Amino acid sequence: MTAADPIISVQNLTRRFGSLTAVDRLSLEIMSGEIFGLVGPDGAGKTTTLRLLCGLMNPSEGRALVAGEDVSRNVDAVKDRIGYMAQRFGLYSDLTVEENMNFYADLFGVLGTDREDLKTKLLRMTRMEPFRDRPAGKLSGGMKQKLALMCTLLHHPQILFLDEPTNGVDPLSRRDFWAILYRLVKNGLTVFVTTAYLDEAERCNRVGLMHRGRLIRCDTPAKLKTHMAELCYEVVAPNQRAAREFLEQQPGILSVEPSGSTLHLFLEPGTTSADKLAAALNTKGLGPVEFHKISPSLEDVFIALIRKEEAVHA
């Protein structure tokens, strides 16, 4: 593997469980030093994808190269080069922070001065030094995630796989966690993270949007928001629910979703227009309404792309 080669390369990766296809012909390349985010609703196939890339299960079809190694043929070499942090990481609640780190260092064969130097560095980076003697069971949710991250990093992995690492963690701890990830990437680590939080997806270099096992779009957050063929509008109506029900039935409407006290709507410009829709709503006695063209959020885009995908595969 050269510096110009992708550190993760996936071709037509597929995993079936009986009649269910959890990952459907996934093809993807990730370069060294990227933070790549895989985003999708529950059941989209995110965790299965991570487990396939980490060699924790075999694919039904396709191939994955991770850190230059074929996962199916040389899984031990892959595991030596990656760190994997599952949604429920195996911390031992009756052991202290330092004892947990020592346990995982033993598993990885990290000994002597290398172990002590790395522990000191990780504790300082995560600001966990004051808590090294605290039992893991008495840590906050955010601190537990930091401890899990430190244990995952003890063997100097090239790639860090994180499965919804901040799920259920408070916003301040989430921010701290991402600050640590940025620091790790600056030092040469590659991060592959799954998340259900669209604001976290905004922090990634590139984002893959996954739905029902398929990768439906992959690009930078900025391009995902600006490369939609449909136009996005904010709709202000006195009866939001009735307006939404009416708009959902109109031709040329890709999606219409509540957003606070307004609606966010995507429409196909060649099929309908904001003026036509406003006139139709007024005729139905659902006015006065206002349409304001806006730049969509990543959440807006994701919902619209799912609606488009569902229409194609209906």
NORJOUR-V932221 format. One record per helix or strand of 2 or more residues. SS is the DSSP state (a for helix, b for strand). FROM is the first residue (numbers start at 1). TO is the last residue. If there is no record, write none. Layout:
# NORJOUR-V932221
SS/FROM/TO
SS/FROM/TO
This chain:
# NORJOUR-V932221
b/8/17
b/20/30
b/35/39
a/46/53
b/61/66
b/69/70
a/75/81
b/82/85
a/97/108
a/112/125
a/129/131
a/136/138
a/141/152
b/159/163
a/171/186
b/190/195
a/198/201
b/206/211
b/214/219
a/221/226
b/231/236
a/240/248
b/253/259
b/262/267
a/274/283
b/290/293
a/298/312
